[in-house]
Amino acid sequence: MSKSTNNVVGIGEALEKHTSRQIRLLCLLHLWSTTLDYNQNEMDEAENYEETMRNFFRDLNQGLC
């Protein structure tokens, strides 16, 4: 993404498509020394991780773990 090529996604635009938790997970899933690319593949990974965590805590609350 580059501002000069006009393909920058702002926070507001990202929040229209994804939850704040998903965006936080996207940031947390990357090393600080690597470039974070906002794309659908990366967001799918964050969404899948969120679903895994949600299922784990649901199962934990139900006494299944």
Secondary structure, DSSP 8 states (H G I E B T S, - for coil): --TTTT----HHHHHHHS-HHHHHHHHHTS-TTS-----HHHHHHHHHHHHHHHHHHHHHHTT--
